[in-house]
């Protein structure tokens, strides 16, 4: 009799593609809404000098809420929703690459590592221009700015609609840096997210497998996976946060050199500067990883071809 603790991975060829994309867009949007405030907080913590504005994640949350209300936690969100496109490109590349690598290796670790890195390369090529604009919008505070650019309008933020602010930021980036400005920090993004993605997937499958041995045979697989996602996210966050801090500063402060940015950060704040925003990153990654994993695995289950539905244990 088959051991139900053996987690069967649903591969690309097992899916009904139409269902997969429709459910995938809806799931991704729900996740973005839930974690965006912590993405904004992490970005501000990484850009600020020392603790000049905020003393930590919770302090930043309270101050932003008091100063700007709930809408302040969603600055740049409408622009950021365009990353839904890159999200679909990511999962498609990940699944297709797993299928391709399977012709050369049956190791799940190898398939996850190569597919995760490849998916991130494709997604970041689409995401970076959107990130550059949304991060500058995140930096807007009442009456002052944290980044290079200031949205024109009243200090109270009235009279400038969301897409008006976006157009203003785009114009300022074009004037200052030209089209290249939208890919500022592209290399730093690749050095952050390719390792992050390449590490996340193997650790996710590793943790799920290890946890499955500790649980009763009848325990649903979704429980293993829901616990494994945050563990993998925390592991990947710790390993890649230094590069994430540098990436954010390059994009928001308009720096042109990763090495010089690193040296300046070390001179100003020492090694601990490389861990700025880590708690906000883990806090945002934990619930989002649970939602992503439960959602993604459920999405794949819902998207299974009809003849395969009964062949999977959940």
Residue pairs with C-beta under 8 A, 6 or more apart in sequence:
2 313
3 217
4 217
4 218
4 313
5 212
5 213
5 215
5 217
5 219
6 212
7 208
7 209
7 212
7 221
7 224
7 225
8 312
8 313
9 108
9 205
10 297
10 300
10 301
10 304
10 312
11 95
11 98
11 99
11 102
12 95
12 96
12 98
12 99
13 99
14 300
14 304
14 305
14 308
15 95
15 300
15 303
15 304
15 305
16 303
16 304
16 305
16 306
17 303
19 302
19 303
20 299
20 300
20 303
21 88
23 299
23 302
23 303
24 87
24 88
24 91
24 299
25 84
25 88
27 295
27 296
27 299
28 84
28 87
28 88
29 81
29 84
30 291
30 295
31 288
31 291
31 292
31 295
32 77
32 80
32 81
32 83
32 84
33 77
34 287
34 288
34 291
35 284
35 285
35 287
35 288
36 73
36 74
36 77
36 80
37 61
37 73
37 74
38 57
38 280
38 281
38 283
38 284
39 138
39 284
40 64
40 73
40 74
40 75
40 76
40 138
41 54
41 57
41 60
41 61
41 64
41 73
41 277
41 280
42 57
42 277
42 280
42 281
42 284
43 135
43 138
43 139
43 248
43 252
43 277
44 53
44 54
44 60
44 64
44 138
44 139
44 146
45 54
45 56
45 57
45 60
45 276
45 277
45 280
46 244
46 245
46 248
46 249
46 276
46 277
47 139
47 146
47 147
47 248
47 249
47 252
47 253
48 54
48 146
49 268
50 268
50 269
53 60
53 63
53 146
54 60
54 63
56 279
57 279
57 280
57 283
60 280
61 73
64 72
64 73
65 72
65 73
67 141
67 142
68 75
68 141
68 142
68 157
75 137
75 138
75 140
76 133
76 134
76 135
76 136
76 137
76 138
77 134
78 162
78 163
78 166
79 130
79 133
79 134
79 137
79 166
80 130
80 131
80 134
82 130
83 126
83 127
83 130
83 131
85 126
86 122
86 123
86 124
86 126
86 127
86 130
87 123
89 119
89 122
89 123
89 126
90 119
90 120
90 122
90 123
91 119
91 296
93 115
93 118
93 119
93 122
93 123
94 115
94 116
94 118
94 119
94 201
95 115
97 111
97 114
97 115
97 118
97 119
98 111
98 112
98 115
101 110
101 111
101 114
101 115
102 111
105 111
108 202
108 205
109 202
109 205
109 206
112 201
112 202
112 204
112 205
113 198
113 201
113 202
114 198
115 201
116 197
116 198
116 199
116 200
116 201
116 202
117 194
117 195
117 197
117 198
119 197
120 190
120 193
120 194
120 196
120 197
120 198
121 190
121 194
123 193
124 186
124 189
124 190
124 193
124 194
125 186
127 189
128 182
128 183
128 185
128 186
128 189
129 182
129 183
131 189
131 251
132 173
132 181
132 182
132 183
132 184
132 185
132 251
133 166
133 169
133 170
133 173
133 182
135 147
135 248
135 251
135 252
136 147
136 148
136 149
136 169
136 173
136 252
137 151
137 165
137 166
137 169
139 145
139 146
139 147
139 149
139 252
140 146
140 150
140 151
140 157
140 165
142 155
142 156
142 157
143 155
143 156
144 150
146 252
147 252
147 253
148 176
148 252
148 253
148 254
149 169
149 172
149 173
149 176
151 160
151 165
151 168
151 169
152 160
152 168
153 159
153 160
153 164
153 165
153 168
154 160
160 168
173 181
173 182
174 181
176 254
177 184
177 254
181 254
184 250
184 251
184 254
184 256
185 247
185 248
185 250
185 251
187 258
188 243
188 246
188 247
188 250
188 251
188 258
189 247
189 251
191 243
191 247
191 258
192 240
192 243
192 244
192 246
192 247
193 240
195 236
195 239
195 240
195 243
196 236
196 237
196 239
196 240
196 244
197 236
199 232
199 235
199 236
199 239
199 240
200 232
200 233
200 235
200 236
201 232
203 228
203 231
203 232
203 235
203 236
204 225
204 228
204 229
204 232
204 293
205 228
206 228
206 232
207 227
207 228
207 231
207 232
208 221
208 224
208 225
208 227
208 228
211 224
211 227
211 228
212 219
212 221
212 224
215 223
215 224
220 314
221 297
221 313
221 314
222 294
222 297
222 298
222 314
225 293
225 294
225 297
226 290
226 293
226 294
228 293
229 289
229 290
229 292
229 293
229 294
230 285
230 286
230 289
230 290
232 289
233 282
233 285
233 286
233 288
233 289
234 282
234 285
234 286
237 278
237 281
237 282
237 285
238 278
241 274
241 275
241 277
241 278
241 281
242 274
242 275
244 277
244 281
245 265
245 273
245 274
245 275
245 276
245 277
246 258
246 261
246 262
246 265
246 274
248 277
249 255
249 261
249 265
250 256
250 258
250 261
253 261
255 261
265 273
265 274
266 273
266 274
269 276
301 312
301 314
304 312
